[in-house]
Amino acid sequence: MFFTTRHYEKQTAYAGTTFPTPNKDVLALTKGEIKQSLMLEFVSNEVALDPKGQGKVTILGRIQGMTSAEGS
């Protein structure tokens, strides 16, 4: 079977400090200005094997990549 999942990660800087500058790959996907926080979205594609519906599932492969980022 094939399936997809979405993962979100929020990074927040402590009040009164500056947010560390992300690498150029993250900046290329970032919307908005990063002031206090950065929300990252990842999509993961997986393939699994469930032989004859026995309930013993084996994950055969997983690929994950960042699809967007938004600063606030």
PyMOL Python script that loads the backbone (N, CA, C, O; Angstrom):
from pymol import cmd

cmd.read_pdbstr("""\
ATOM      1  N   MET A   1       0.828  -1.157   0.000  1.00  0.00           N
ATOM      2  CA  MET A   1       0.000   0.000   0.000  1.00  0.00           C
ATOM      3  C   MET A   1       0.883   1.234   0.000  1.00  0.00           C
ATOM      4  O   MET A   1       2.012   1.206   0.491  1.00  0.00           O
ATOM      5  N   PHE A   2       0.356   2.316  -0.557  1.00  0.00           N
ATOM      6  CA  PHE A   2       1.051   3.600  -0.600  1.00  0.00           C
ATOM      7  C   PHE A   2       0.255   4.588   0.246  1.00  0.00           C
ATOM      8  O   PHE A   2      -0.976   4.572   0.218  1.00  0.00           O
ATOM      9  N   PHE A   3       0.935   5.438   0.992  1.00  0.00           N
ATOM     10  CA  PHE A   3       0.227   6.468   1.739  1.00  0.00           C
ATOM     11  C   PHE A   3       1.129   7.672   1.962  1.00  0.00           C
ATOM     12  O   PHE A   3       2.352   7.591   1.850  1.00  0.00           O
ATOM     13  N   THR A   4       0.488   8.790   2.280  1.00  0.00           N
ATOM     14  CA  THR A   4       1.178  10.059   2.469  1.00  0.00           C
ATOM     15  C   THR A   4       0.785  10.653   3.812  1.00  0.00           C
ATOM     16  O   THR A   4      -0.371  10.558   4.225  1.00  0.00           O
ATOM     17  N   THR A   5       1.741  11.261   4.489  1.00  0.00           N
ATOM     18  CA  THR A   5       1.455  11.957   5.738  1.00  0.00           C
ATOM     19  C   THR A   5       2.067  13.357   5.689  1.00  0.00           C
ATOM     20  O   THR A   5       3.048  13.600   4.986  1.00  0.00           O
ATOM     21  N   ARG A   6       1.473  14.255   6.440  1.00  0.00           N
ATOM     22  CA  ARG A   6       1.994  15.623   6.565  1.00  0.00           C
ATOM     23  C   ARG A   6       2.455  15.832   7.998  1.00  0.00           C
ATOM     24  O   ARG A   6       1.810  15.386   8.947  1.00  0.00           O
ATOM     25  N   HIS A   7       3.571  16.512   8.136  1.00  0.00           N
ATOM     26  CA  HIS A   7       4.145  16.792   9.449  1.00  0.00           C
ATOM     27  C   HIS A   7       4.398  18.295   9.528  1.00  0.00           C
ATOM     28  O   HIS A   7       4.858  18.906   8.563  1.00  0.00           O
ATOM     29  N   TYR A   8       4.099  18.877  10.669  1.00  0.00           N
ATOM     30  CA  TYR A   8       4.338  20.297  10.888  1.00  0.00           C
ATOM     31  C   TYR A   8       5.284  20.463  12.064  1.00  0.00           C
ATOM     32  O   TYR A   8       5.193  19.750  13.063  1.00  0.00           O
ATOM     33  N   GLU A   9       6.196  21.421  11.925  1.00  0.00           N
ATOM     34  CA  GLU A   9       7.153  21.718  12.989  1.00  0.00           C
ATOM     35  C   GLU A   9       7.185  23.226  13.172  1.00  0.00           C
ATOM     36  O   GLU A   9       7.429  23.968  12.221  1.00  0.00           O
ATOM     37  N   LYS A  10       6.938  23.680  14.401  1.00  0.00           N
ATOM     38  CA  LYS A  10       6.995  25.113  14.677  1.00  0.00           C
ATOM     39  C   LYS A  10       8.203  25.400  15.549  1.00  0.00           C
ATOM     40  O   LYS A  10       8.392  24.790  16.601  1.00  0.00           O
ATOM     41  N   GLN A  11       9.015  26.339  15.089  1.00  0.00           N
ATOM     42  CA  GLN A  11      10.194  26.775  15.833  1.00  0.00           C
ATOM     43  C   GLN A  11       9.926  28.192  16.317  1.00  0.00           C
ATOM     44  O   GLN A  11       9.569  29.062  15.523  1.00  0.00           O
ATOM     45  N   THR A  12      10.093  28.430  17.606  1.00  0.00           N
ATOM     46  CA  THR A  12       9.794  29.731  18.195  1.00  0.00           C
ATOM     47  C   THR A  12      10.995  30.223  18.987  1.00  0.00           C
ATOM     48  O   THR A  12      11.605  29.471  19.747  1.00  0.00           O
ATOM     49  N   ALA A  13      11.330  31.506  18.797  1.00  0.00           N
ATOM     50  CA  ALA A  13      12.424  32.127  19.547  1.00  0.00           C
ATOM     51  C   ALA A  13      11.864  32.752  20.822  1.00  0.00           C
ATOM     52  O   ALA A  13      10.740  33.255  20.834  1.00  0.00           O
ATOM     53  N   TYR A  14      12.634  32.717  21.864  1.00  0.00           N
ATOM     54  CA  TYR A  14      12.255  33.321  23.134  1.00  0.00           C
ATOM     55  C   TYR A  14      12.072  34.826  22.947  1.00  0.00           C
ATOM     56  O   TYR A  14      12.818  35.455  22.196  1.00  0.00           O
ATOM     57  N   ALA A  15      11.084  35.401  23.625  1.00  0.00           N
ATOM     58  CA  ALA A  15      10.810  36.844  23.515  1.00  0.00           C
ATOM     59  C   ALA A  15      12.069  37.650  23.849  1.00  0.00           C
ATOM     60  O   ALA A  15      12.765  37.365  24.824  1.00  0.00           O
ATOM     61  N   GLY A  16      12.340  38.645  23.033  1.00  0.00           N
ATOM     62  CA  GLY A  16      13.498  39.511  23.247  1.00  0.00           C
ATOM     63  C   GLY A  16      14.768  39.031  22.573  1.00  0.00           C
ATOM     64  O   GLY A  16      15.795  39.707  22.630  1.00  0.00           O
ATOM     65  N   THR A  17      14.710  37.859  21.929  1.00  0.00           N
ATOM     66  CA  THR A  17      15.884  37.358  21.203  1.00  0.00           C
ATOM     67  C   THR A  17      15.588  37.374  19.708  1.00  0.00           C
ATOM     68  O   THR A  17      14.449  37.590  19.293  1.00  0.00           O
ATOM     69  N   THR A  18      16.602  37.147  18.919  1.00  0.00           N
ATOM     70  CA  THR A  18      16.411  37.098  17.471  1.00  0.00           C
ATOM     71  C   THR A  18      16.337  35.647  17.004  1.00  0.00           C
ATOM     72  O   THR A  18      16.948  34.756  17.595  1.00  0.00           O
ATOM     73  N   PHE A  19      15.594  35.435  15.955  1.00  0.00           N
ATOM     74  CA  PHE A  19      15.451  34.096  15.394  1.00  0.00           C
ATOM     75  C   PHE A  19      16.685  33.785  14.563  1.00  0.00           C
ATOM     76  O   PHE A  19      17.076  34.614  13.742  1.00  0.00           O
ATOM     77  N   PRO A  20      17.317  32.626  14.737  1.00  0.00           N
ATOM     78  CA  PRO A  20      18.493  32.294  13.932  1.00  0.00           C
ATOM     79  C   PRO A  20      18.133  32.177  12.450  1.00  0.00           C
ATOM     80  O   PRO A  20      17.064  31.673  12.108  1.00  0.00           O
ATOM     81  N   THR A  21      19.005  32.633  11.592  1.00  0.00           N
ATOM     82  CA  THR A  21      18.742  32.600  10.155  1.00  0.00           C
ATOM     83  C   THR A  21      18.804  31.164   9.640  1.00  0.00           C
ATOM     84  O   THR A  21      19.821  30.489   9.793  1.00  0.00           O
ATOM     85  N   PRO A  22      17.699  30.693   9.023  1.00  0.00           N
ATOM     86  CA  PRO A  22      17.702  29.334   8.467  1.00  0.00           C
ATOM     87  C   PRO A  22      18.590  29.246   7.226  1.00  0.00           C
ATOM     88  O   PRO A  22      19.013  30.268   6.687  1.00  0.00           O
ATOM     89  N   ASN A  23      18.868  28.023   6.777  1.00  0.00           N
ATOM     90  CA  ASN A  23      19.716  27.866   5.596  1.00  0.00           C
ATOM     91  C   ASN A  23      18.967  28.312   4.335  1.00  0.00           C
ATOM     92  O   ASN A  23      17.760  28.549   4.385  1.00  0.00           O
ATOM     93  N   LYS A  24      19.662  28.425   3.229  1.00  0.00           N
ATOM     94  CA  LYS A  24      19.097  28.969   1.990  1.00  0.00           C
ATOM     95  C   LYS A  24      17.979  28.103   1.419  1.00  0.00           C
ATOM     96  O   LYS A  24      17.096  28.623   0.736  1.00  0.00           O
ATOM     97  N   ASP A  25      17.993  26.796   1.680  1.00  0.00           N
ATOM     98  CA  ASP A  25      16.927  25.921   1.192  1.00  0.00           C
ATOM     99  C   ASP A  25      15.602  26.249   1.880  1.00  0.00           C
ATOM    100  O   ASP A  25      14.554  26.258   1.236  1.00  0.00           O
ATOM    101  N   VAL A  26      15.645  26.516   3.173  1.00  0.00           N
ATOM    102  CA  VAL A  26      14.443  26.882   3.919  1.00  0.00           C
ATOM    103  C   VAL A  26      13.984  28.276   3.500  1.00  0.00           C
ATOM    104  O   VAL A  26      12.789  28.498   3.304  1.00  0.00           O
ATOM    105  N   LEU A  27      14.905  29.205   3.363  1.00  0.00           N
ATOM    106  CA  LEU A  27      14.547  30.570   2.966  1.00  0.00           C
ATOM    107  C   LEU A  27      13.873  30.610   1.600  1.00  0.00           C
ATOM    108  O   LEU A  27      12.996  31.443   1.373  1.00  0.00           O
ATOM    109  N   ALA A  28      14.265  29.732   0.695  1.00  0.00           N
ATOM    110  CA  ALA A  28      13.668  29.701  -0.642  1.00  0.00           C
ATOM    111  C   ALA A  28      12.188  29.335  -0.596  1.00  0.00           C
ATOM    112  O   ALA A  28      11.434  29.729  -1.486  1.00  0.00           O
ATOM    113  N   LEU A  29      11.758  28.596   0.411  1.00  0.00           N
ATOM    114  CA  LEU A  29      10.362  28.178   0.532  1.00  0.00           C
ATOM    115  C   LEU A  29       9.566  29.014   1.534  1.00  0.00           C
ATOM    116  O   LEU A  29       8.374  28.777   1.725  1.00  0.00           O
ATOM    117  N   THR A  30      10.211  29.985   2.172  1.00  0.00           N
ATOM    118  CA  THR A  30       9.566  30.736   3.249  1.00  0.00           C
ATOM    119  C   THR A  30       8.723  31.892   2.713  1.00  0.00           C
ATOM    120  O   THR A  30       9.158  32.688   1.881  1.00  0.00           O
ATOM    121  N   LYS A  31       7.485  31.944   3.237  1.00  0.00           N
ATOM    122  CA  LYS A  31       6.586  33.074   2.974  1.00  0.00           C
ATOM    123  C   LYS A  31       6.554  33.917   4.236  1.00  0.00           C
ATOM    124  O   LYS A  31       6.589  33.386   5.347  1.00  0.00           O
ATOM    125  N   GLY A  32       6.488  35.211   4.067  1.00  0.00           N
ATOM    126  CA  GLY A  32       6.439  36.102   5.216  1.00  0.00           C
ATOM    127  C   GLY A  32       7.814  36.342   5.804  1.00  0.00           C
ATOM    128  O   GLY A  32       8.813  35.764   5.376  1.00  0.00           O
ATOM    129  N   GLU A  33       7.833  37.218   6.806  1.00  0.00           N
ATOM    130  CA  GLU A  33       9.078  37.585   7.470  1.00  0.00           C
ATOM    131  C   GLU A  33       9.216  36.786   8.768  1.00  0.00           C
ATOM    132  O   GLU A  33       8.265  36.673   9.542  1.00  0.00           O
ATOM    133  N   ILE A  34      10.393  36.241   8.993  1.00  0.00           N
ATOM    134  CA  ILE A  34      10.639  35.466  10.203  1.00  0.00           C
ATOM    135  C   ILE A  34      11.031  36.434  11.317  1.00  0.00           C
ATOM    136  O   ILE A  34      12.150  36.949  11.339  1.00  0.00           O
ATOM    137  N   LYS A  35      10.104  36.675  12.237  1.00  0.00           N
ATOM    138  CA  LYS A  35      10.376  37.568  13.360  1.00  0.00           C
ATOM    139  C   LYS A  35      10.538  36.781  14.654  1.00  0.00           C
ATOM    140  O   LYS A  35      11.568  36.867  15.322  1.00  0.00           O
ATOM    141  N   GLN A  36       9.507  36.013  15.000  1.00  0.00           N
ATOM    142  CA  GLN A  36       9.497  35.298  16.274  1.00  0.00           C
ATOM    143  C   GLN A  36       9.385  33.794  16.092  1.00  0.00           C
ATOM    144  O   GLN A  36       9.832  33.035  16.952  1.00  0.00           O
ATOM    145  N   SER A  37       8.783  33.339  14.960  1.00  0.00           N
ATOM    146  CA  SER A  37       8.589  31.898  14.784  1.00  0.00           C
ATOM    147  C   SER A  37       8.632  31.505  13.310  1.00  0.00           C
ATOM    148  O   SER A  37       8.504  32.339  12.414  1.00  0.00           O
ATOM    149  N   LEU A  38       8.814  30.214  13.095  1.00  0.00           N
ATOM    150  CA  LEU A  38       8.871  29.642  11.750  1.00  0.00           C
ATOM    151  C   LEU A  38       8.112  28.311  11.772  1.00  0.00           C
ATOM    152  O   LEU A  38       8.418  27.422  12.566  1.00  0.00           O
ATOM    153  N   MET A  39       7.117  28.191  10.883  1.00  0.00           N
ATOM    154  CA  MET A  39       6.334  26.962  10.768  1.00  0.00           C
ATOM    155  C   MET A  39       6.784  26.234   9.506  1.00  0.00           C
ATOM    156  O   MET A  39       6.715  26.782   8.407  1.00  0.00           O
ATOM    157  N   LEU A  40       7.246  24.991   9.672  1.00  0.00           N
ATOM    158  CA  LEU A  40       7.720  24.178   8.553  1.00  0.00           C
ATOM    159  C   LEU A  40       6.702  23.078   8.270  1.00  0.00           C
ATOM    160  O   LEU A  40       6.141  22.487   9.192  1.00  0.00           O
ATOM    161  N   GLU A  41       6.469  22.811   6.985  1.00  0.00           N
ATOM    162  CA  GLU A  41       5.568  21.720   6.598  1.00  0.00           C
ATOM    163  C   GLU A  41       6.353  20.692   5.797  1.00  0.00           C
ATOM    164  O   GLU A  41       7.066  21.037   4.855  1.00  0.00           O
ATOM    165  N   PHE A  42       6.214  19.431   6.180  1.00  0.00           N
ATOM    166  CA  PHE A  42       6.881  18.326   5.507  1.00  0.00           C
ATOM    167  C   PHE A  42       5.832  17.350   4.989  1.00  0.00           C
ATOM    168  O   PHE A  42       4.808  17.130   5.635  1.00  0.00           O
ATOM    169  N   VAL A  43       6.088  16.771   3.830  1.00  0.00           N
ATOM    170  CA  VAL A  43       5.241  15.707   3.296  1.00  0.00           C
ATOM    171  C   VAL A  43       6.103  14.464   3.198  1.00  0.00           C
ATOM    172  O   VAL A  43       7.241  14.513   2.729  1.00  0.00           O
ATOM    173  N   SER A  44       5.547  13.351   3.646  1.00  0.00           N
ATOM    174  CA  SER A  44       6.259  12.086   3.645  1.00  0.00           C
ATOM    175  C   SER A  44       5.453  11.062   2.859  1.00  0.00           C
ATOM    176  O   SER A  44       4.258  10.892   3.097  1.00  0.00           O
ATOM    177  N   ASN A  45       6.102  10.384   1.928  1.00  0.00           N
ATOM    178  CA  ASN A  45       5.480   9.319   1.149  1.00  0.00           C
ATOM    179  C   ASN A  45       6.058   7.988   1.607  1.00  0.00           C
ATOM    180  O   ASN A  45       7.275   7.813   1.675  1.00  0.00           O
ATOM    181  N   GLU A  46       5.159   7.047   1.920  1.00  0.00           N
ATOM    182  CA  GLU A  46       5.592   5.751   2.410  1.00  0.00           C
ATOM    183  C   GLU A  46       4.989   4.636   1.563  1.00  0.00           C
ATOM    184  O   GLU A  46       3.933   4.799   0.951  1.00  0.00           O
ATOM    185  N   VAL A  47       5.674   3.516   1.543  1.00  0.00           N
ATOM    186  CA  VAL A  47       5.146   2.303   0.926  1.00  0.00           C
ATOM    187  C   VAL A  47       5.321   1.175   1.948  1.00  0.00           C
ATOM    188  O   VAL A  47       6.379   1.017   2.556  1.00  0.00           O
ATOM    189  N   ALA A  48       4.238   0.392   2.117  1.00  0.00           N
ATOM    190  CA  ALA A  48       4.245  -0.685   3.111  1.00  0.00           C
ATOM    191  C   ALA A  48       3.680  -1.954   2.500  1.00  0.00           C
ATOM    192  O   ALA A  48       2.952  -1.918   1.508  1.00  0.00           O
ATOM    193  N   LEU A  49       4.030  -3.076   3.112  1.00  0.00           N
ATOM    194  CA  LEU A  49       3.569  -4.384   2.661  1.00  0.00           C
ATOM    195  C   LEU A  49       2.796  -5.044   3.793  1.00  0.00           C
ATOM    196  O   LEU A  49       3.285  -5.155   4.917  1.00  0.00           O
ATOM    197  N   ASP A  50       1.571  -5.482   3.475  1.00  0.00           N
ATOM    198  CA  ASP A  50       0.730  -6.214   4.417  1.00  0.00           C
ATOM    199  C   ASP A  50       0.388  -7.546   3.749  1.00  0.00           C
ATOM    200  O   ASP A  50      -0.640  -7.655   3.080  1.00  0.00           O
ATOM    201  N   PRO A  51       1.243  -8.561   3.926  1.00  0.00           N
ATOM    202  CA  PRO A  51       1.047  -9.813   3.206  1.00  0.00           C
ATOM    203  C   PRO A  51      -0.259 -10.520   3.590  1.00  0.00           C
ATOM    204  O   PRO A  51      -0.449 -10.927   4.736  1.00  0.00           O
ATOM    205  N   LYS A  52      -1.128 -10.651   2.627  1.00  0.00           N
ATOM    206  CA  LYS A  52      -2.392 -11.377   2.772  1.00  0.00           C
ATOM    207  C   LYS A  52      -3.234 -10.903   3.949  1.00  0.00           C
ATOM    208  O   LYS A  52      -3.982 -11.692   4.526  1.00  0.00           O
ATOM    209  N   GLY A  53      -3.127  -9.625   4.314  1.00  0.00           N
ATOM    210  CA  GLY A  53      -3.954  -9.068   5.370  1.00  0.00           C
ATOM    211  C   GLY A  53      -3.751  -9.689   6.735  1.00  0.00           C
ATOM    212  O   GLY A  53      -4.687  -9.721   7.534  1.00  0.00           O
ATOM    213  N   GLN A  54      -2.569 -10.179   7.027  1.00  0.00           N
ATOM    214  CA  GLN A  54      -2.296 -10.847   8.301  1.00  0.00           C
ATOM    215  C   GLN A  54      -2.052  -9.862   9.447  1.00  0.00           C
ATOM    216  O   GLN A  54      -1.939 -10.272  10.602  1.00  0.00           O
ATOM    217  N   GLY A  55      -1.970  -8.588   9.138  1.00  0.00           N
ATOM    218  CA  GLY A  55      -1.762  -7.591  10.181  1.00  0.00           C
ATOM    219  C   GLY A  55      -0.313  -7.305  10.504  1.00  0.00           C
ATOM    220  O   GLY A  55      -0.036  -6.397  11.288  1.00  0.00           O
ATOM    221  N   LYS A  56       0.621  -8.039   9.934  1.00  0.00           N
ATOM    222  CA  LYS A  56       2.046  -7.781  10.161  1.00  0.00           C
ATOM    223  C   LYS A  56       2.544  -6.897   9.023  1.00  0.00           C
ATOM    224  O   LYS A  56       2.929  -7.391   7.963  1.00  0.00           O
ATOM    225  N   VAL A  57       2.532  -5.597   9.252  1.00  0.00           N
ATOM    226  CA  VAL A  57       2.884  -4.623   8.227  1.00  0.00           C
ATOM    227  C   VAL A  57       4.381  -4.355   8.261  1.00  0.00           C
ATOM    228  O   VAL A  57       4.963  -4.193   9.334  1.00  0.00           O
ATOM    229  N   THR A  58       5.004  -4.309   7.089  1.00  0.00           N
ATOM    230  CA  THR A  58       6.417  -3.981   6.956  1.00  0.00           C
ATOM    231  C   THR A  58       6.543  -2.707   6.123  1.00  0.00           C
ATOM    232  O   THR A  58       6.033  -2.643   5.005  1.00  0.00           O
ATOM    233  N   ILE A  59       7.221  -1.695   6.665  1.00  0.00           N
ATOM    234  CA  ILE A  59       7.474  -0.461   5.920  1.00  0.00           C
ATOM    235  C   ILE A  59       8.653  -0.721   4.989  1.00  0.00           C
ATOM    236  O   ILE A  59       9.747  -1.057   5.443  1.00  0.00           O
ATOM    237  N   LEU A  60       8.428  -0.565   3.683  1.00  0.00           N
ATOM    238  CA  LEU A  60       9.468  -0.838   2.689  1.00  0.00           C
ATOM    239  C   LEU A  60      10.290   0.396   2.335  1.00  0.00           C
ATOM    240  O   LEU A  60      11.469   0.287   1.998  1.00  0.00           O
ATOM    241  N   GLY A  61       9.668   1.564   2.412  1.00  0.00           N
ATOM    242  CA  GLY A  61      10.404   2.766   2.053  1.00  0.00           C
ATOM    243  C   GLY A  61       9.678   4.019   2.495  1.00  0.00           C
ATOM    244  O   GLY A  61       8.459   4.013   2.670  1.00  0.00           O
ATOM    245  N   ARG A  62      10.437   5.102   2.676  1.00  0.00           N
ATOM    246  CA  ARG A  62       9.882   6.382   3.104  1.00  0.00           C
ATOM    247  C   ARG A  62      10.739   7.498   2.526  1.00  0.00           C
ATOM    248  O   ARG A  62      11.967   7.465   2.611  1.00  0.00           O
ATOM    249  N   ILE A  63      10.076   8.481   1.940  1.00  0.00           N
ATOM    250  CA  ILE A  63      10.762   9.666   1.416  1.00  0.00           C
ATOM    251  C   ILE A  63      10.067  10.880   2.004  1.00  0.00           C
ATOM    252  O   ILE A  63       8.842  10.986   1.948  1.00  0.00           O
ATOM    253  N   GLN A  64      10.841  11.793   2.568  1.00  0.00           N
ATOM    254  CA  GLN A  64      10.269  12.990   3.187  1.00  0.00           C
ATOM    255  C   GLN A  64      10.949  14.232   2.632  1.00  0.00           C
ATOM    256  O   GLN A  64      12.150  14.231   2.363  1.00  0.00           O
ATOM    257  N   GLY A  65      10.168  15.288   2.465  1.00  0.00           N
ATOM    258  CA  GLY A  65      10.726  16.546   2.008  1.00  0.00           C
ATOM    259  C   GLY A  65       9.928  17.731   2.516  1.00  0.00           C
ATOM    260  O   GLY A  65       8.723  17.615   2.744  1.00  0.00           O
ATOM    261  N   MET A  66      10.577  18.860   2.694  1.00  0.00           N
ATOM    262  CA  MET A  66       9.896  20.078   3.138  1.00  0.00           C
ATOM    263  C   MET A  66       9.193  20.690   1.954  1.00  0.00           C
ATOM    264  O   MET A  66       9.778  20.814   0.877  1.00  0.00           O
ATOM    265  N   THR A  67       7.927  21.081   2.138  1.00  0.00           N
ATOM    266  CA  THR A  67       7.142  21.639   1.045  1.00  0.00           C
ATOM    267  C   THR A  67       6.850  23.119   1.221  1.00  0.00           C
ATOM    268  O   THR A  67       6.597  23.815   0.238  1.00  0.00           O
ATOM    269  N   SER A  68       6.879  23.618   2.459  1.00  0.00           N
ATOM    270  CA  SER A  68       6.634  25.048   2.662  1.00  0.00           C
ATOM    271  C   SER A  68       7.143  25.481   4.033  1.00  0.00           C
ATOM    272  O   SER A  68       7.394  24.659   4.915  1.00  0.00           O
ATOM    273  N   ALA A  69       7.285  26.781   4.183  1.00  0.00           N
ATOM    274  CA  ALA A  69       7.679  27.377   5.451  1.00  0.00           C
ATOM    275  C   ALA A  69       7.028  28.760   5.536  1.00  0.00           C
ATOM    276  O   ALA A  69       6.896  29.460   4.533  1.00  0.00           O
ATOM    277  N   GLU A  70       6.629  29.134   6.742  1.00  0.00           N
ATOM    278  CA  GLU A  70       5.994  30.436   6.917  1.00  0.00           C
ATOM    279  C   GLU A  70       6.521  31.093   8.179  1.00  0.00           C
ATOM    280  O   GLU A  70       6.482  30.519   9.268  1.00  0.00           O
ATOM    281  N   GLY A  71       7.012  32.305   8.006  1.00  0.00           N
ATOM    282  CA  GLY A  71       7.529  33.063   9.148  1.00  0.00           C
ATOM    283  C   GLY A  71       6.468  33.963   9.728  1.00  0.00           C
ATOM    284  O   GLY A  71       5.550  34.406   9.038  1.00  0.00           O
ATOM    285  N   SER A  72       6.613  34.220  11.002  1.00  0.00           N
ATOM    286  CA  SER A  72       5.703  35.186  11.658  1.00  0.00           C
ATOM    287  C   SER A  72       6.424  35.818  12.821  1.00  0.00           C
ATOM    288  O   SER A  72       5.855  36.659  13.517  1.00  0.00           O
TER     289      SER A  72
END
""", "prot")
cmd.dss("prot")
cmd.show_as("cartoon", "prot")
cmd.util.cbc("prot")
cmd.orient("prot")
